[in-house]
Amino acid sequence: MPTDVSSILNEVFHNLIEDKKHLLQTYLDLLFKWHKTSNIVSSSDKEYVIKREVYDSYKLTKFMRGQSYTDIGSGGGLPGIILAIFNPEKEVVLLDRKSSFIDFLELAKAELMLDNVNVVKQDFLVKDTQLMTDTVIFKNFSNKLISKMTYEEKFIYLMESTKKSKSVSKAYMLTGSPVIELSDSCISEYNIKVEKLVSPFFSSDRFIAEVNF
Ligand SMILES: C[S@@+](CC[C@H](N)C(=O)[O-])C[C@H]1O[C@@H](n2cnc3c(N)ncnc32)[C@H](O)[C@@H]1O
């Protein structure tokens, strides 16, 4: 089993052109270095992070149809940085409320020379937050306020919070199987389409929910 980033990238993204692979390598080296002291990604297992988090983020970016994006609760930059690397013509806002993540995202933007990225320190859930992009993305968005809610309550709460931003017309959520159990009323209220994201590396699939406002 390869454990270095370069070998894992070669296995997972074997068809990528060299400059994109190089950007991914630079980003991941930075991410794992910061993770040791600041805990900014879901696991220290490089193979797991690349095959689950990075690969799924990449598949999500291939699916999305927006012109400008806000990655809400971007954390270590997944999926926003992956989106920005593969779509240099699209504006990508990486939004988080925590300084530790914001510092990392600023550094990653500079090191990767991602001119299409804006890093914004903001609490998405405070009243009067106005996002300026046409599309938003949620991946593993969580905090104390919503952690006790049921999946459907959380989904509705996030979509109602998103809807307050007048420029937003679409939202994408990279999520688990509970999305296929949303009630019919929720699905029709938010015009939700769900697509399975099949992983060649894991038996548990994830799902992409597309919401049209
Ligand atoms: C579990 S992490 C997910 C990070 C990344 N999207 C990923 O999948 O690796 C959740 C992130 O949401 C951020 N967050 C939580 N509540 C927030 C809020 N109200 N406004 C902005 N960011 C928030 C946290 O700081 C954290 O970075």
The ligand as an SDF file (V2000), in Angstrom:
LIG
                    3D

 27 29  0  0  0  0  0  0  0  0999 V2000
  -16.7230   19.1020    9.7370 C   0  0  0  0  0  0  0  0  0  0  0  0
  -15.9880   20.5380    9.1010 S   0  0  0  0  0  0  0  0  0  0  0  0
  -16.1080   20.2320    7.3560 C   0  0  0  0  0  0  0  0  0  0  0  0
  -15.0220   20.9040    6.5850 C   0  0  0  0  0  0  0  0  0  0  0  0
  -14.9780   20.5780    5.0910 C   0  0  0  0  0  0  0  0  0  0  0  0
  -16.1450   21.0480    4.4000 N   0  0  0  0  0  0  0  0  0  0  0  0
  -14.7800   19.1040    4.8660 C   0  0  0  0  0  0  0  0  0  0  0  0
  -15.6840   18.4250    4.4090 O   0  0  0  0  0  0  0  0  0  0  0  0
  -13.6670   18.6280    5.1590 O   0  0  0  0  0  0  0  0  0  0  0  0
  -17.2490   21.7810    9.3600 C   0  0  0  0  0  0  0  0  0  0  0  0
  -16.7580   23.1880    9.0990 C   0  0  0  0  0  0  0  0  0  0  0  0
  -17.8490   24.0910    9.1790 O   0  0  0  0  0  0  0  0  0  0  0  0
  -17.4130   25.2830    9.8390 C   0  0  0  0  0  0  0  0  0  0  0  0
  -18.6060   25.9330   10.4110 N   0  0  0  0  0  0  0  0  0  0  0  0
  -19.4400   25.4360   11.3550 C   0  0  0  0  0  0  0  0  0  0  0  0
  -20.4300   26.3110   11.6080 N   0  0  0  0  0  0  0  0  0  0  0  0
  -20.2160   27.3950   10.7990 C   0  0  0  0  0  0  0  0  0  0  0  0
  -20.9100   28.6170   10.6060 C   0  0  0  0  0  0  0  0  0  0  0  0
  -22.0110   28.9040   11.2910 N   0  0  0  0  0  0  0  0  0  0  0  0
  -20.4320   29.4940    9.6890 N   0  0  0  0  0  0  0  0  0  0  0  0
  -19.3020   29.2020    8.9920 C   0  0  0  0  0  0  0  0  0  0  0  0
  -18.5990   28.0530    9.1410 N   0  0  0  0  0  0  0  0  0  0  0  0
  -19.0560   27.1560   10.0450 C   0  0  0  0  0  0  0  0  0  0  0  0
  -16.4220   24.7710   10.8760 C   0  0  0  0  0  0  0  0  0  0  0  0
  -15.5470   25.7930   11.3340 O   0  0  0  0  0  0  0  0  0  0  0  0
  -15.7060   23.6720   10.0830 C   0  0  0  0  0  0  0  0  0  0  0  0
  -14.6120   24.1780    9.3740 O   0  0  0  0  0  0  0  0  0  0  0  0
  1  2  1  0
  2  3  1  0
  2 10  1  0
  3  4  1  0
  4  5  1  0
  5  6  1  0
  5  7  1  0
  7  8  2  0
  7  9  1  0
 10 11  1  0
 11 12  1  0
 11 26  1  0
 12 13  1  0
 13 14  1  0
 13 24  1  0
 14 15  1  0
 14 23  1  0
 15 16  2  0
 16 17  1  0
 17 18  1  0
 17 23  2  0
 18 19  1  0
 18 20  2  0
 20 21  1  0
 21 22  2  0
 22 23  1  0
 24 25  1  0
 24 26  1  0
 26 27  1  0
M  CHG  2   2   1   9  -1
M  END
$$$$
